[in-house]
Amino acid sequence: MEKEFLKKYSGALELLLKRTKDRRDRGILTAMGYTSNLDILCDFDVNILNDLLEKESDVDDPGRLKPAKIITSGKDLAETMAYFCINGIGGEVDIENTGEVTRAFNCKNGMGGTAVQAALALAEVGGDSLVHLTDDSKEVCDLLRSPCIYVPGKDGELYHTDSVSQSNEQELHFIIQFQKGDIVRIRDREYEIPVSNRLILTKITVNETVPFNDDYFRWIEDNASRVSSNVLSSFNCILDPDVLMDRIRYVKAHVDRYHKANPESIVYYEDAHYHDREIRKTVLESICPVVDIAGMNEEELSYTLKEMYGRDLDKGDIRSCIEGVEYLIDKLSIRKGVVIHTKDYGMYVGEHLDADIESGLIFGNILATAKAANGWYGSVEDIDRILKYDLSPGGASFKDEVEKAGYSDRVVIVPSRYIDKPKYTIGLGDSFVGGLQMCF
């Protein structure tokens, strides 16, 4: 791998801190929308899962396991967790009876929501963000209290979250974080968890409709020159098609006014796990034509290509990934390109950008790895420490292959700093999104 790239990577923290200071001096921030919720971080222990399986489940073959559509019993909880653990996959499932979880595990509060988690990751390195709150409970606002995180007032001024009075119902998401190498037992047979990942159990309330705060959108439009990028996310909990289309129409009109006021700005859409395939298809096909860059992880890329458009993807073949991304750029009429973030690499595919997207991918990688290693959003000291980690072998191999294949005119790929057993995989993509915005 070229020395110039390695030198740039090693100096990434210094450059990131310089960027955030420069932006603060100029009054520049990132707009982060649209949902917030209280995450309940469960102290997962595979032995508890095995006890639940023995007590609650009559399944004797992992091939018969399937996730519940909505968890209402101990049996649903045990078999859903076992399905995700044994397959090493992440995802979300609705839960009705939260008592089943709180009885099984010790829990603590955390932050939920793509954009607000991105804001928290940036706040640790001095990056300023404007956030849109849906769950505006005291617990959420306390977690978001930072001199770098702002909310708009009705008077057009910016405030911090300690000024917010709750107006919406609190929403809880339970986070089940499982670890690679742990053993799940089904009857007398053992199955090793192949990949560290997380399952999110959602008790949907306010985010079923994602109520919009007009003050947030008005501030962005009135101060567009101060907003370098505008992050759109979190349509995935809306299940009512009429409500969804109302929100989409609102956002599209807002994006049009923002782009006209600041033509050099970037509108960034971050994908998510959707509870309904048709809702996801509607969102992507409606929103993507007005965004500059869409972002997703490799599971979301694979699902979009296979389940929505019948196109196979080999995640272990970087050429297959690039071709799949290029198909989506064309199919969804994305204006500039797509970012893919995984545990091994961050990659941009698309037209040339004025922004230094390579640095953005590096910033995203190091904030995500710091979160994975630390269990919370990485401090300057945490990031400095993870910059000493080796590069992901898989990511480094993919970078070499991209360079040799002559993709450099439309592909930028950056291997991650590698961590085999992260404390948490929740919030890694969100932290990546936050770091990426610092190149715009």
N, C-alpha and C positions, 0 to 999 in steps of 0.2 A: 504493500500500500504506500502511496506517495508520501514523502516526508512533509510536504507542504500541508496536506490534509491533517496528518497527525499533529503537526505543530498548531494548526488552527484549533483542533479538538482540545488539546491540552490547555490552550489559552481561552477556552470557551467561557469559563466563569468570569474571568476578568472582563471579557467583552460584554457578557450579559449584564454585569453590574454597571458598566459604562453606559450601556443602552438604557437601562432603567433610570439612571440618574439624569441622562440627557433628556429623556422623555418627561421626567418630573420637572426639570428646569423649564421646559417649553410648555408645560401644562397638557401634555398628550396622555391619553389613556385609551384603554380597550373597553368596548361595550360587551357585556357578558349576559346573554339571555338564554332560557327564560324561566327555568324553574329552580326552586330550592325545596329541600325537605330535611327532616332529621333522620340521619342514618343511625340505626341501632347496631353497633358492632358486636357480634356474638363471639364469645370465646369458644370457638369450635374445638372439639376433641373427638377424634375418630372413634374412640372407645364409647363415647356417648351415642354416636350414630349406630355403632354395632349393637349396643344394648337396645336401642329403639327398634332396630330391624328385627332382633330376636323376639322382642315383646309384641310389636305391632304388625309385622309383615308376615304373610304366608308365601311370599315369592321365594322360589328356590333356584331360579335361573336369572342371571342379570339381563338376559335377552328379553325377559318379560317385564322388566322395569320400564316405566314411562313417567314423565313428570305430570303431576296433577294440573288441571286447568286452573283450579283454585284450591288452596290447601284449607281443608276444614277439619282434619282429624290428625291424630298421631300417625296413623298409617300413611296418609298422604304426605306428611312431613318426612317420615323416614324413607319412603320409596323415592320421593323426589330428590332428596339430598343424595341418596345412593346412586341414582341415575346420573346426576351431574358429576359426582366424584369419580365414579368408575370410568366415565367417558372423558374426564379431564376437561370438561367444557364449562364455559360461563353462560349465564343467562338470567332471566327474570321470570318469576311466577307470582301470581297474586295470592294473597293469604287473607282468609277471613278470620280464623281463630288464632290470634297472636299469642294467646296463652300457652299454646303448644310449644312455641319457641322459647318464651321467657321461663317456662318451667324446666326446659332442657338445658339452657345455657346461661352463664353469667354474661351480662351485657353492659356496654357503655355507649355514650353518645358520640356521634361523629357527624360530619357534614355530608349532605347528599345533593346531587344536582351537578350536571356537567359544568356549567358556566361558573357557578359559585365555587366549585372545587378548583377550577382553573384560576380563579381570582385569588384564592387562598395560596395556591402554589406560587403565584407571582408575588404576592405580598411578602413572602419570606425573603425575596431578593430585591424588594423595593419597587416592584412593578405596580402601577396604579390601574385600577379597574372601576368601572361603573357597573353595578349589578342590578338585575331585575329579580325581585323576590316574589314568590307565590306563597310558600309557607314563610310567614314573617313572625313566627312565634319567638318568644324571648330566648329559647334555647338556640334556635337558628341564628338569631341576631347576635347573641353572645359569642358564638363560634366565629362569626364574620367580623367581629369588632377589630378593626385595624386602621391605622392612619392611611393605608394604601387602598382601602375599599370604600367606595362611595355609593350613596343612593340619592336620587333626585328629590328635591322638595317641590311642592306646588308653586313656590315662589321662583322657581328656576335656579335656585342655588343648590350646591352639593353638600351633603351631610354624611355622617357615618352611621352605622346601623344602631348605635345606642340611642339614636333619636327616633327610631321607628316604634309606632304603637301598633300592636297586632290587630289585623283586620280580617285575616283568613284563617281557616281551620288548619291545625297542624297535621302534617303527613309523615308517616313512619315507614321507613324501609329497613328491613332486617338483613344484615350482611353476613353471609356464611362463607368464611374464607377457609378453603381446604388446601392441604399441602401435598406436593409431589412426594411419593414414597410411602405415605401412610397406607395402611392395609384395611380394606373394607371386607367384612366377613358376611357372607350369605350362607346360612346353614353351616355346613362344614367346609366350605370352600373360601379361599382368600383371593382378593383382587387388589392389586397395587394401583394407587392413584397415579396416572401417568404424567400429569401436568398440574402445577399449582394454579388455581383459578378461584372464581367466586360465584356464588349463587345469591341473587337478591330477591328477597320475599317482600312484595310491595302491598301495603295497605293503603290503597289509593283514596284520597279525599280531594284536596284542593286541585291537584294536578290532573284530575279527570277532565277539567275544563281549562286549565291554565289561564286564569283571569289576567288580563293585561293591565298594566299600570300606564295610563296615557302619559304621565309625567316623564317616565323613562324614555319613551319614544320621542316625545317633544324635545327633551333636552338634547338628545343625539342630533336631531334634525336642526335645532337652533344653534348647535355648537359643533357642526360636522367637521370643521377643520381641526378640532381637538381630538377627534375619534379616529385613530389610525386603522382600526379594524373593528368590525361589527359581527360578533359571534351569534349565530342562530342555532338553537338546539332545543331538545326536550319536547318535541311534538308526540313522542312515542306513547305517552300515557292517555292521550285523547282517543276515545273509542267511538264517540258520537260523530258521524260523518258531517252533520250540519255544523256542529261546533268547530270541527277541524277546518272545514272550508272557510268559516268566518275568520278564524285565526290566520289562515294562510293568506286570505285576501288582504287582511290588515297588514301583515308583515310585508307582502309584496309591494303594497303602496308605500309603506315606510321605507323599504330598501330603495325604491325608485327616487324618493325625495332625498334620501341620504346620499345616494350615488351622484345625483345632480349637484348637490351642494359640495361634495368632495369627490371629484372624479378619480383621484389617485388612491382612494381608499380601497380596502379589501372587505368584501362580505364573505364570511366563512361559515359554512354549515357543517356541523358535526353530527354524524349519524349515531344510531343507538340500537339497542335491542327493542324490537316492536312486538307488542302482544297480538297484533293482528296483521296478517300479510297484506291485505288490501289497503289498510290504513298506511302502511309503510310505502307501498307503491304509489299511493296518492300523494304522500308527502314528497317523496323523491322526485316524482314527475312534475309536481307543481312548483316546488321550491328551487330545485337545482338550476333551472334556466335563468334565475335571477341572481345566483351566487357566483362569486369569482372562483372559490375553491371549496370543494367538499372533502371532508375527512372521515375516515372510518378505520376500524381495525380489520385484521385479516378474516375473522369470523364473519363480520358484517359484509365484507367484500365477497366472500364465498357464498353466503346466503343470498345476497342480492343477485349475483350472477346465476346461481343454480335455481333457486326457488322462484325468482321473479322472471328470469329471461331464459331459463333452460340451458345455460352455458356452464360447462364444467370448468373447474379451476383446480390446478395442482399447486397448493400453497408451498410445496417444497421446490418448485421450479420458478425462479424469479422471472423468466421470460413469459411464463403462463400468467403470472400476476400482472406484469406490465401490459400484456395484450388484453387481459380482462379489464384493467383500469381504462385503457384506451377505448375499449368498447363502451364502457359506462359514460365516459366523457362525451362521446358522440351520441349515445342513446338518450342521455338525460340532458343534453345541450348545456353542459356546464361551461361557464364562460372562459375559464383559464385552465384549471387542472384539478387533480385529486391528490390528497395526501393519504398514505397508508401508514399506520403505526402499529408495530408489533413488539414483542419482547426482544426481538433480535435486530430490528432496524426501523428507521423512519424513511419514507420515500415519497418524493413528489414526482408526478408524471403530468406533463402538460406543456403549454407554451412557455416561452421565456418570460421571467418576471423581472421587474425592476428591483424588487426586494432581493436580499441575500438569503435565498431560501435554504441553502446549505447550512448557514448559521442557525436559522430558525429550527431546522430539523435537529441540529446538535442541542440547542437550548431545550427543545421538547424532550429529547432523549435523556438529558442529564436531570431534568426536573422529575421525570417519570421514574428513573432509576433511584434517585434519592428518596422518593416516596416509597418505592418498593423495599428499599433497604432499611429505612427508618421507621416505617409504619405511620408516619405523619408527613406533612409537606416539608420538603427538605430545606434546611437552613443553609447559609453560606458554608458553614463548616461541614455539613453533611455532603453537599455537592463537591466540595474540595476533596473529600475523602473518596467519593465514588469515581472521581476522575482518575484515580489510581487503579481502578479495576481494569481487567483486560477487556478488549473489544469482543463482542459476541463472535465466536468462530463462524456461525452460520451467516450472520450479517456481513462479516468481512468477506466471506466467500462470495456472497451475492454482489457486493460492491465490485469485487474484482471481475466477476462475470459481466456485470453491466458495462464496465469500462472496456473490456475486451470486445464486447458485442457491438460497440459503436452506438450506444443509446444516449450518449452524453448530451446530445442536442435537445433531448426532451425528458430525460430522467436524471434526478439527483437522489442518491441513496446514501444514508449514513448509518453504519452499524452502531448498535447501542453498547453501552458499558454493561457487561454481562453479570446477571445475578441469577443463580440457579433456583434458589428457594426464597422468594420474596416473603417478607412478613405479611404484606397485603398486596393483592392485585386490584383491589377496588381503588378507583381514583387515579390509576396510572395513565389511562388515556386522557383523562381530564387534565392532569398535570402536564402531559405532553401538549395538549391544546393551548394551555396557558403559555408555556415556553415558546411555542411556535409563533405566537402573535408578536413576539418582540423583534421579529425581523421586518415587520411591516411599518 
